[in-house]
Amino acid sequence: MKIVVIHGQSHEGSTCMVARMLAQQVGGEIEEFFLPRDFDKPCLGCYTCFEKGLSRCPHYAALAPLEKAMLEADLLILASPVYVYHATGQMMSLLDHFGTWWMIHRPRPEMSRKQAVVIATAAGGGMKSTMKDMADSLEMWGVRKVYRLGFGVQAAKPDDIPERIRASIEKKTARLAKRIKEDAGRQGCNARAKKWFALMRLAHRLASPMGPDYEYWKAQGWHEKNRPWRT
Ligand SMILES: Cc1cc2nc3c(=O)[nH]c(=O)nc-3n(C[C@H](O)[C@H](O)[C@H](O)COP(=O)(O)O)c2cc1C
């Protein structure tokens, strides 16, 4: 299995520990990116991606290795420490660059063959909102199945994580890894993205809007019988 781990921080702390534990338990070819070390650009809000395509983004040279790795992976792991109840700014900056991948714009059919996991660790609170920050993109990209794994570690670094919490991390990552392996190789689409696909398809048919999104859907045959999760 090809696994891509995107770390929302550049240091190897508790979040990195959990993400690596899961990736190693699933097993396979693991590629890691650390933010901002491997991508440090904030979206400029220029709309070039929406108007001309992602490959015309002013940051595309730096973005391309992450794009390629994500498109080729079977499993995407996005991991972030909780910073003031949310994913790190650098994780959100990366995700901002993939707005065109959302189901309502120009989703990539490759996503229908992937599973994903969002991981958050906090001292105590904010895991739910942090995991949502990352899951929103993965689900709206049309990833088949998105799992959430959050831990209140009661620590600022891995060595200080209490033994009972460490045991729970090991148990839960092992259980999820087993499930991911058993479920590998399937194709589909999560319910949220499917709903947005149906709404957008209706909007295209009623309004016949011209523009890059409409043309992309037309070329894919999505106004007819084709679907992103059946190609
Ligand atoms: C800037 C900053 C903001 C933080 N905000 C929160 C927070 O909102 N809630 C919380 O429980 N912990 C918060 N923490 C603690 C970390 O989320 C927690 O220690 C986490 O496990 C660190 O992961 P790491 O070792 O991968 O960096 C914050 C830490 C930092 C540095």
The ligand as a Tripos MOL2 file, in Angstrom:
@<TRIPOS>MOLECULE
LIG
   31    33     1     0     0
SMALL
NO_CHARGES

@<TRIPOS>ATOM
      1 C1          0.5410   27.2820   19.9280 C.3       1 LIG1
      2 C2         -0.0510   26.1070   20.6500 C.ar      1 LIG1
      3 C3         -1.4160   26.0310   20.8150 C.ar      1 LIG1
      4 C4         -1.9840   24.9650   21.4890 C.ar      1 LIG1
      5 N1         -3.3520   24.9010   21.6240 N.ar      1 LIG1
      6 C5         -3.9000   23.8690   22.2860 C.ar      1 LIG1
      7 C6         -5.3220   23.7920   22.4410 C.ar      1 LIG1
      8 O1         -6.0850   24.6020   21.9380 O.2       1 LIG1
      9 N2         -5.8350   22.7600   23.1500 N.ar      1 LIG1
     10 C7         -5.0210   21.8070   23.7320 C.ar      1 LIG1
     11 O2         -5.5390   20.9220   24.3790 O.2       1 LIG1
     12 N3         -3.6820   21.8320   23.5550 N.ar      1 LIG1
     13 C8         -3.0990   22.8310   22.8500 C.ar      1 LIG1
     14 N4         -1.7430   22.8620   22.6640 N.ar      1 LIG1
     15 C9         -0.9360   21.7010   23.1050 C.3       1 LIG1
     16 C10        -0.6510   20.7200   21.9510 C.3       1 LIG1
     17 O3         -1.7610   20.5600   21.1000 O.3       1 LIG1
     18 C11        -0.2740   19.3220   22.4390 C.3       1 LIG1
     19 O4          0.7740   19.3730   23.3470 O.3       1 LIG1
     20 C12         0.0770   18.4110   21.2650 C.3       1 LIG1
     21 O5          0.0420   17.0690   21.6750 O.3       1 LIG1
     22 C13         1.4530   18.7520   20.7060 C.3       1 LIG1
     23 O6          1.7290   17.8960   19.6340 O.3       1 LIG1
     24 P1          3.2170   17.7770   19.0550 P.3       1 LIG1
     25 O7          4.0400   17.0930   20.1180 O.co2     1 LIG1
     26 O8          3.0690   16.9390   17.8260 O.co2     1 LIG1
     27 O9          3.6770   19.1670   18.7950 O.co2     1 LIG1
     28 C14        -1.1580   23.9200   21.9940 C.ar      1 LIG1
     29 C15         0.2400   23.9910   21.8040 C.ar      1 LIG1
     30 C16         0.7790   25.0700   21.1270 C.ar      1 LIG1
     31 C17         2.2760   25.1090   20.9100 C.3       1 LIG1
@<TRIPOS>BOND
     1     1     2 1
     2     2     3 ar
     3     2    30 ar
     4     3     4 ar
     5     4     5 ar
     6     4    28 ar
     7     5     6 ar
     8     6     7 ar
     9     6    13 1
    10     7     8 2
    11     7     9 ar
    12     9    10 ar
    13    10    11 2
    14    10    12 ar
    15    12    13 ar
    16    13    14 ar
    17    14    15 1
    18    14    28 ar
    19    15    16 1
    20    16    17 1
    21    16    18 1
    22    18    19 1
    23    18    20 1
    24    20    21 1
    25    20    22 1
    26    22    23 1
    27    23    24 1
    28    24    25 2
    29    24    26 1
    30    24    27 1
    31    28    29 ar
    32    29    30 ar
    33    30    31 1
@<TRIPOS>SUBSTRUCTURE
     1 LIG1         1 GROUP 0 **** ****
